[in-house]
């Protein structure tokens, strides 16, 4: 689905060059539940941004369905993100003045198809994530776990092939975090959605079908494994 080939990423901070990734190669296959793990500063969020077409590599190639993203213009990249990829973030990134249903509908506003159909799907998704009674509540009226469920429904609204999650349990207590991971695993198993989760939490490895370890901008371990059945 998505692959990185000898990817390097550098940032310029004044006269200093920070090398966030140093020749990383990896392939994400359909149906995987991938956990990318590493300490702060290891390059895991940078790798997610490149694989998710949020940024372009300094050197090397990122391929989505066999096409290099460096060849895409900004409009084409936006279309890729809108139609093929969903994102879930640690800080939820919900608009505080909109209710749950309105937040879920945001990515669908620039997509093809009737708004009525999108609203029907948004309602269905909110029911599936257990928020049938919170559709018209604003983020400030929701718990952290409920806000993350809204964010997951929003990530799914355009029926993407792959969902990237950056520290999705980082702002949640352990019990709520487990509920969110269990929900993602259910979507992976029953709906066939591919998940790539970026985290520093070693506990999430037990859920992975594949684990990728980063350290100092390099992959030091990449192994497929069988997740523990729950």
KOLTISE-307982 format. One line per 2 residues: number of its first residue (from 1); their letters; for each residue x, y, z of C-alpha. Coordinates in Angstrom, 1 decimal, always signed. Layout:
KOLTISE-307982
NUM = A = X,Y,Z ~ ...
***
This chain:
KOLTISE-307982
1 = XX = +0.0,+0.0,+0.0 ~ +2.6,+2.5,+1.2
3 = XX = +6.4,+2.1,+1.1 ~ +9.4,+4.2,+2.1
5 = XX = +12.6,+3.6,+0.1 ~ +15.9,+4.8,+1.7
7 = XX = +14.1,+7.9,+3.0 ~ +16.0,+10.7,+4.6
9 = XX = +14.5,+13.8,+6.2 ~ +16.4,+16.9,+7.3
11 = XX = +15.3,+20.1,+9.0 ~ +17.2,+23.3,+9.1
13 = XX = +17.2,+25.2,+12.4 ~ +19.2,+28.3,+11.6
15 = XX = +22.6,+27.0,+10.5 ~ +22.1,+23.6,+12.2
17 = XX = +20.9,+20.6,+10.1 ~ +18.8,+18.1,+12.1
19 = XX = +18.7,+14.7,+10.5 ~ +15.4,+13.2,+11.6
21 = XX = +15.5,+10.1,+9.4 ~ +18.6,+8.4,+8.0
23 = XX = +17.9,+6.1,+5.2 ~ +14.7,+4.4,+6.3
25 = XX = +13.0,+1.7,+4.2 ~ +9.7,+0.1,+5.1
27 = XX = +6.6,-1.3,+3.5 ~ +3.1,-1.1,+5.0
29 = XX = +0.9,-4.0,+3.7 ~ -2.9,-4.1,+3.5
31 = XX = -4.6,-5.3,+6.7 ~ -1.7,-4.9,+9.0
33 = XX = -1.9,-3.5,+12.5 ~ +1.6,-1.8,+12.7
35 = XX = +3.1,-0.3,+15.8 ~ +6.0,+2.1,+15.2
37 = XX = +7.8,+2.5,+18.5 ~ +10.8,+4.4,+19.8
39 = XX = +11.9,+7.1,+22.3 ~ +11.3,+10.8,+21.8
41 = XX = +13.4,+12.1,+19.0 ~ +13.8,+8.8,+17.3
43 = XX = +12.0,+9.9,+14.1 ~ +8.7,+8.0,+14.5
45 = XX = +6.4,+11.0,+14.0 ~ +8.5,+12.2,+11.1
47 = XX = +8.2,+8.8,+9.5 ~ +4.4,+8.8,+10.0
49 = XX = +4.2,+12.3,+8.4 ~ +6.1,+11.0,+5.3
51 = XX = +4.1,+7.8,+5.0 ~ +0.9,+9.7,+5.4
53 = XX = +1.8,+12.3,+2.7 ~ +1.8,+15.2,+5.2
55 = XX = +5.4,+16.0,+4.2 ~ +7.9,+15.1,+1.5
57 = XX = +11.3,+13.4,+2.1 ~ +14.6,+15.3,+1.7
59 = XX = +16.0,+12.2,-0.1 ~ +14.6,+8.8,-1.0
61 = XX = +11.1,+7.9,-2.1 ~ +7.7,+7.4,-0.5
63 = XX = +5.3,+5.4,-2.7 ~ +1.5,+5.2,-2.4
65 = XX = +0.0,+2.6,-4.6 ~ +3.2,+2.6,-6.5
67 = XX = +3.3,+6.3,-7.2 ~ +6.0,+8.6,-5.7
69 = XX = +4.5,+11.4,-3.6 ~ +7.4,+13.7,-4.6
71 = XX = +5.8,+13.8,-8.1 ~ +2.4,+15.0,-6.7
73 = XX = +1.5,+18.7,-6.4 ~ -0.2,+20.0,-3.2
75 = XX = -3.6,+19.5,-4.7 ~ -2.9,+15.9,-5.5
77 = XX = -1.4,+15.2,-2.1 ~ -4.5,+16.7,-0.4
79 = XX = -6.7,+14.4,-2.5 ~ -4.5,+11.4,-1.5
81 = XX = -4.9,+12.3,+2.2 ~ -8.6,+12.9,+1.9
83 = XX = -9.5,+9.7,+0.0 ~ -6.9,+7.1,+1.0
85 = XX = -5.7,+8.0,+4.5 ~ -7.3,+8.8,+7.9
87 = XX = -5.5,+10.5,+10.8 ~ -6.0,+10.2,+14.6
89 = XX = -3.9,+12.5,+16.9 ~ -3.0,+12.5,+20.5
91 = XX = -4.6,+15.9,+21.0 ~ -7.8,+14.9,+19.1
93 = XX = -7.8,+18.1,+16.9 ~ -11.5,+18.6,+17.1
95 = XX = -13.1,+22.0,+16.5 ~ -14.5,+23.1,+19.8
97 = XX = -17.5,+25.1,+18.4 ~ -18.8,+22.1,+16.4
99 = XX = -20.7,+19.1,+17.8 ~ -19.6,+15.5,+17.3
101 = XX = -21.5,+15.0,+14.0 ~ -20.2,+18.2,+12.5
103 = XX = -16.6,+17.3,+13.4 ~ -16.9,+13.9,+11.8
105 = XX = -18.3,+15.5,+8.6 ~ -15.4,+18.0,+8.1
107 = XX = -13.2,+15.7,+5.9 ~ -16.3,+14.8,+3.7
109 = XX = -17.1,+18.4,+2.8 ~ -14.6,+18.4,-0.1
111 = XX = -15.3,+14.9,-1.2 ~ -17.5,+13.8,-4.1
113 = XX = -21.0,+12.6,-3.3 ~ -24.1,+14.0,-1.6
115 = XX = -23.8,+15.6,+1.8 ~ -26.9,+13.6,+2.9
117 = XX = -25.0,+10.4,+2.2 ~ -22.0,+11.6,+4.2
119 = XX = -24.2,+12.6,+7.1 ~ -25.8,+9.1,+7.1
121 = XX = -22.4,+7.5,+7.2 ~ -21.3,+9.9,+10.0
123 = XX = -24.2,+8.9,+12.1 ~ -23.5,+5.2,+11.4
125 = XX = -19.9,+5.7,+12.4 ~ -20.7,+7.5,+15.6
127 = XX = -23.0,+4.6,+16.5 ~ -20.3,+2.1,+15.8
129 = XX = -17.8,+3.9,+18.1 ~ -20.4,+4.0,+20.9
131 = XX = -21.5,+7.6,+20.6 ~ -25.1,+7.4,+19.5
133 = XX = -26.1,+9.6,+22.5 ~ -23.3,+12.1,+22.0
135 = XX = -23.8,+13.2,+18.4 ~ -24.8,+16.7,+19.2
137 = XX = -22.4,+17.3,+22.1 ~ -19.4,+19.6,+21.6
139 = XX = -15.9,+18.5,+22.5 ~ -16.0,+20.4,+25.8
141 = XX = -18.9,+18.2,+26.8 ~ -17.2,+15.0,+26.1
143 = XX = -14.6,+12.9,+28.0 ~ -11.1,+12.3,+26.6
145 = XX = -12.1,+8.9,+25.4 ~ -15.3,+10.1,+23.8
147 = XX = -13.3,+12.8,+22.0 ~ -10.9,+10.3,+20.7
149 = XX = -13.8,+8.1,+19.5 ~ -15.1,+11.2,+17.6
151 = XX = -11.6,+11.6,+16.1 ~ -11.6,+7.9,+15.0
153 = XX = -15.1,+8.3,+13.3 ~ -13.8,+11.4,+11.6
155 = XX = -10.8,+9.5,+10.3 ~ -13.1,+6.9,+8.8
157 = XX = -15.7,+9.2,+7.2 ~ -14.2,+8.9,+3.7
159 = XX = -13.6,+5.2,+4.0 ~ -9.8,+5.3,+3.8
161 = XX = -7.6,+2.3,+3.2 ~ -5.2,+3.2,+6.0
163 = XX = -5.4,+5.0,+9.3 ~ -2.4,+6.6,+11.0
165 = XX = -2.6,+7.3,+14.7 ~ +0.0,+9.4,+16.5
167 = XX = +0.1,+8.6,+20.2 ~ -3.7,+8.0,+20.2
169 = XX = -3.8,+7.0,+23.9 ~ -1.2,+9.6,+25.1
171 = XX = -3.8,+11.9,+26.7 ~ -6.0,+9.1,+28.1
173 = XX = -5.9,+7.0,+31.3 ~ -4.9,+3.4,+30.9
175 = XX = -8.4,+2.0,+31.0 ~ -9.7,+4.4,+28.4
177 = XX = -6.6,+4.0,+26.3 ~ -7.3,+0.2,+26.2
179 = XX = -10.8,+0.8,+25.1 ~ -9.5,+3.0,+22.2
181 = XX = -7.0,+0.3,+21.1 ~ -9.6,-2.4,+21.4
183 = XX = -11.8,-0.3,+19.1 ~ -9.0,+0.1,+16.5
185 = XX = -8.3,-3.6,+16.7 ~ -12.0,-4.3,+16.0
187 = XX = -12.0,-2.0,+13.0 ~ -8.8,-3.8,+11.8
189 = XX = -10.3,-7.2,+12.2 ~ -13.9,-6.8,+11.1
191 = XX = -13.6,-4.0,+8.6 ~ -10.1,-4.8,+7.3
193 = XX = -8.7,-1.3,+8.0 ~ -5.0,-1.0,+8.0
195 = XX = -3.6,+0.8,+11.1 ~ -0.2,+2.4,+11.7
197 = XX = +0.2,+3.5,+15.3 ~ +3.1,+5.7,+16.4
199 = XX = +3.9,+5.5,+20.1 ~ +6.6,+5.3,+22.8
201 = XX = +4.4,+2.9,+24.9 ~ +5.9,-0.6,+24.8
203 = XX = +2.6,-2.0,+26.1 ~ +1.0,-1.5,+22.7
205 = XX = +3.3,-4.0,+21.1 ~ +1.1,-6.9,+22.4
207 = XX = -1.6,-5.7,+20.0 ~ +0.6,-5.4,+16.9
209 = XX = +0.8,-7.8,+13.9 ~ +4.0,-6.0,+13.1
211 = XX = +6.4,-3.9,+15.1 ~ +8.9,-1.3,+13.8
213 = XX = +11.5,+0.1,+16.2 ~ +13.2,+3.4,+15.5
215 = XX = +16.3,+4.8,+17.2 ~ +18.2,+7.9,+16.1
217 = XX = +16.4,+8.1,+12.8 ~ +17.0,+4.5,+11.8
219 = XX = +15.0,+1.3,+11.9 ~ +16.7,-1.1,+14.3
221 = XX = +14.0,-3.8,+14.3 ~ +11.2,-4.6,+11.9
223 = XX = +9.3,-7.9,+12.6 ~ +5.9,-9.4,+11.9
225 = XX = +4.3,-11.0,+14.9 ~ +1.0,-12.5,+15.9
227 = XX = -1.1,-10.3,+18.1 ~ -2.4,-11.8,+21.3
229 = XX = -6.0,-12.7,+21.0 ~ -8.4,-10.8,+23.3
***
